[in-house]
């Protein structure tokens, strides 16, 4: 349902997913997460290992990063079916990470993405609550986020599943980030989704089928703003090649401009009611 939803302004979930035939070809999405099953058949060889904060850790993590990557760019379940996916492992097998692992991961991407200028995007389907975190850590995290975006790489992040104000979550609350809340197949704002003025856009996040780690053909259905964010990263990969000047600010503007306005019900106060739309009416899949 989710792919159909982002390729129609009106809710028509039985329609095919319509997308531009370039399908994100030549773009690179860095999946900052718990790892990735780069050998999954549905990635068609376009998924590559990038960097890990953990020596000797399983490259698969809990499967979260593989699921996220599948929404961005797998052949069957992906938004941008020809993009390149790069695994950046900052979370361990339990799905937790440290500020130092996040900083090192962002630093690696900042350097690595220089060779893909204007074609690189980051997806961060992770977050930490600012409350109770040392101010020095928050400052360092914010600085690293701003540095990578200033270097020209757009950063798409999950709003969080705490059902509270996303401004109190990082990276979601950082103004340089394009923050994604979640909706369900009935066009209702997801009950678990964090909200507020730090949200940039809403995307499908509930009951999303994508690639998984049990085998190289396995799938799983998961829910969360973690699943909403990669829909936006996928559309970003479709659009970035078409922008004359593909800066993060210009890409964010284009995503918001194309979005379907006022389609979602039960949107929590101060949250912009804009639903992701891929801007395409060309090729059917």
N, C-alpha and C positions, 0 to 999 in steps of 0.2 A: 504493500500500500504506500509505503513511504516514498519510493521513487516516482510513482505516478503523481503523488501529491505535490511534489516540488516542480513538476513540469506542466501543471495546469493551475490557472488562477482560481478556477472553481473546483470544488471538491468532486472529483470523478475518479474514484479509486480503481475502477475496472479498466480504465484506459491504459494503453501501453506507456512506458517511460519514453519521453521524447527528448532527444539530446543532440547537440552538435556533433557531427561525425568526427571532428578532430579529437573530441573526447579527452582533452587534457594532454594530448601527445606533446612530448618535449618539456613538460612541467615536472617538478619534483616536490613531493609533499613529505616533510619530515614528521614522523609520528613519534612524538615524545611521550613515552608510555612505559609499559612493563615488558616490552619485547615484541617479537613478531615471528610467526611461522612463515618465513620467506619462501619456503618450498611448497606452500599451498598451491594446488593446481589452478585455483581461480585467479591467482596473481599473474599467471602466464609468464613468469620469469621477470616481471617488472619490479618485484620487491627485492631490496638489497639490505644487507646488514650495514649499519652505519657505525654506531659507537655504543659502548656499555659502561656504566659506572661500576659494574660488579664483575670482578674476575671470577670465572668458573660458574657463574649463575646460568640457569637454564635460559636459553634464548627465547623461550616461549612465555615465561611468566605465568600468569593465571589465564592467559588467553584474551585478556582485555585489549591489548594492543593489536592483536590479530583481527579481532572483531571490528575495532575502530578502523583499521587499515582497509578492511573489506568494504566498509561503507564508503570510504573515500574512493577506492579505485579497483575493486575486484571486478572481474568480467561479468559475473552474474548479479552481484548485489551492490555494485559500486556506482557512484555518481559520475566519476570521471574515469571511464573504462580503459584509458590508455596512459594515464599518468604513471610516473615512477614513484615508488614508495620507499622511504628510507627509515629503517628502524633506529631509534635512539632510546636506549634503555636506561631510564632513570629511576624506575620503580623496581623493587625486588620481587621475589616469588610470592610474597604476601600482598603485593600491590601497594606497598608503602615505600617512601623514599625520604631522603634527607634534603635539607636546603643545599648542602654541598653537592649532592648528586644532580639536583636540578640546575644549579649554577654551572656545573661542569658541562652538562648536556647542552644548555643554551649557548655556552661559550663555543662548544664544538660546532654547533649548527651555524653560529655567526661566522666562523672561519670557513667551514665547508661550503656554505651556500654562496660564498663570493663567486664561485665558478658557475653558479646558475642564476646570476643576477637577473631580476625581473621575471624569473620563472620558478622561484622557490616560495613555498608556503609552509608554515608550521601549524600542526594541530596538537593542542594540549588538552586532552580529555582527562584532566586531573585538577585537583585544587586543594588548597588548605585554608582553614579558617584563620583569619588574622588574629582574632581574639586569643590570647594566651600564647602567642608566638613572640619571641624576643624581637624588640624593635630593630636591632641590628640585622637580624635575619630578614625581616620584612624589607628593610632598606636595600639590602644586597639583592634580594629577589627582584624587587621593582627595578633596580638599576640594570640587572641582567636582561629583563624583559624589554626595557626601553632601548638598551644597546642593540639587541637583535633587530627590533623594529626600525630603529634609526639606521641600521645598516641596509635597510631596504626589504626585509623579509616580513610579510604580513603574518600576524599570529592570531589564530582562531582558537578560542578556548571555551570549555564547558562552563556554564553559569554555576553549576554545583547542584547537588541533590539534597541540600539541607532544607529546602522549602523556606529559605529566609532571604534577606537582602544580599544580592550577589556582590554588592560593593564591599562587603566584609570578607570576601574570599579572594585569594590570589591563585592564578593570574587574572581571574575574571574581573576583579575590581580595578585593574590597572587601565588607565585611560588610553593607552597605546594598543590595547587588545580589542579584538572584535569578539564580543561575548554572546554565547548562544544558549537560550533557554529551550525547553522542550514542550512539544505538543503531542497529542495522541491521534488515533485514526478518526476520531469524531470531531476533529478540529477544536479540541478542548485543551486549555493550558494544563500541562501535566501537574498533578497534585504535589509531586516531589520536587519540582523544579524551583531553584532559586530564582529571584525576580528582581525588579527594581530598575532604576535609571541607568545602572551600569550594563544592563542587557542591551545588546545591539539589534538582535534578531531572534526569531523563534524558528525552530526546525523540528521535523519528526524525531521523537526520541523513545516512544513507547512501543514495545513488541517489534523490535527491529531484527530481521534475520540477516546474518552475515557469516563470514568465514570464521573458523575456530581451530583449535589445536589438537583435538583428539586424533585426527589423521590429516592427510594432505587433501582430503575432500570434505572434511567435516564442517558442519554449520551449527549455529546456536542462535537462539532468540533472546535478546537482552533488552533492558530498558534503562534509560538514564539520560541526563544531559551529555554524558560521555558519548552517546549514540547520536545526539543532535548535532554536536559540534562537527563531526566528520562529514555530515551532509553539506555543511557550509564550506568546509575545506575543499570538498569535491567540486562544488560550484565555483569556488575561487580558482581552482585549477582550470576549469572550463573558460573562465573569463579573463584570466591574467594575460593570456596571449593576445587578447583582442584590444587591450588597453594601449593607447599611444604611449602613455607614461605610467607604467605599472607600479606606482608607489603604493605602500600600504594604505595611505589615506585615500587615494583614488580608487583602489580596489574596494575598500570598505564602503565608500560612497556609492559605487556601482551596485554592490550587493543590496544595499538599502533601497536604492532607486528602483531596482527590478522587483523587489519583494511585493507580495500580495498584501494589501493593506486591510486591516480590520476583519480578518477572516477567523480569528481565534476567539473562542468564548472563555469566560472565567479568567481573563488575564488579570493578574494581581496589580494593584495600584502602581503607577509610575513606570510600568513596563511598556515599552513600545509594542504596539500590536502590528507587527510586520512579520509575515511568514515567508520563509525562503522560497524563491522561485529561480529556476535556472535560465530563464530568459529565452528558451528555445521553442521553436515551433517548426523544426525542420525534419529530422529523420526519426522514423519510429524504430523501436527495437523489438 
